[in-house]
Amino acid sequence: VTMSMDIAIDKDVPVPSKKRGKKYPYENMDIGDSFVVSNLGIQVVCNLNYRAKKKLNRSFIARTEEGGVRVWRTS
């Protein structure tokens, strides 16, 4: 069985830049500082905290509260 498709080929369409998502202020935080993430679940925020910990050698915790997930720098 042979299928024929009519697909248009576009020329000179630029590749979109890689979007890294929102930048959270992990690097600018002192111990005890916090911020709220309102559009992500607790597990996603915990994953972001883990990556920030590995990159910056600092510790963060997250707790769900009304309005989102709050992140604190703990060390």
Secondary structure per residue as TSV (DSSP state, phi and psi in degrees):
chain	resnum	aa	ss	phi	psi
A	1	V	-	360.0	125.6
A	2	T	-	-108.9	130.7
A	3	M	-	-110.6	135.7
A	4	S	-	-109.7	129.4
A	5	M	-	-118.2	141.9
A	6	D	-	-103.0	92.7
A	7	I	-	-116.2	126.5
A	8	A	-	-76.8	141.2
A	9	I	-	-103.2	124.3
A	10	D	-	-101.8	142.0
A	11	K	-	-111.6	149.7
A	12	D	S	59.2	37.2
A	13	V	-	-95.9	117.7
A	14	P	-	-69.1	146.3
A	15	V	-	-75.5	129.6
A	16	P	-	-65.7	149.3
A	17	S	-	-70.1	154.5
A	18	K	-	-71.0	125.4
A	19	K	-	-93.8	127.9
A	20	R	-	-98.2	5.6
A	21	G	-	78.6	-170.1
A	22	K	-	-69.5	148.7
A	23	K	-	-101.1	121.9
A	24	Y	-	-98.1	153.3
A	25	P	-	-82.5	36.3
A	26	Y	G	-53.6	-44.7
A	27	E	G	-66.6	-26.2
A	28	N	G	-94.7	1.9
A	29	M	-	-88.0	139.9
A	30	D	-	-97.4	163.8
A	31	I	T	-57.9	130.6
A	32	G	T	95.9	-16.5
A	33	D	-	-71.1	154.4
A	34	S	E	-147.2	163.3
A	35	F	E	-147.7	160.7
A	36	V	E	-111.1	135.2
A	37	V	E	-109.0	118.9
A	38	S	S	-100.2	-9.7
A	39	N	S	-117.0	11.0
A	40	L	S	-129.7	154.0
A	41	G	-	-79.8	166.7
A	42	I	H	-59.4	-39.9
A	43	Q	H	-66.2	-40.4
A	44	V	H	-64.0	-43.0
A	45	V	H	-64.9	-40.2
A	46	C	H	-62.0	-37.7
A	47	N	H	-64.4	-41.3
A	48	L	H	-62.4	-41.2
A	49	N	H	-61.4	-41.5
A	50	Y	H	-62.3	-44.4
A	51	R	H	-65.4	-39.9
A	52	A	H	-65.3	-37.8
A	53	K	H	-61.5	-45.4
A	54	K	H	-64.9	-40.5
A	55	K	H	-73.9	-40.8
A	56	L	H	-105.7	-8.1
A	57	N	S	57.3	43.7
A	58	R	-	-131.1	157.8
A	59	S	-	-108.4	144.4
A	60	F	E	-137.2	148.7
A	61	I	E	-127.1	158.0
A	62	A	E	-133.3	141.3
A	63	R	E	-137.7	142.1
A	64	T	E	-76.3	135.7
A	65	E	E	-143.2	171.0
A	66	E	T	-60.9	125.9
A	67	G	T	98.8	-3.4
A	68	G	E	147.5	-149.6
A	69	V	E	-120.6	126.1
A	70	R	E	-97.5	136.7
A	71	V	E	-114.8	130.9
A	72	W	E	-116.6	144.7
A	73	R	E	-88.9	127.5
A	74	T	-	-108.6	-20.5
A	75	S	-	-161.1	360.0
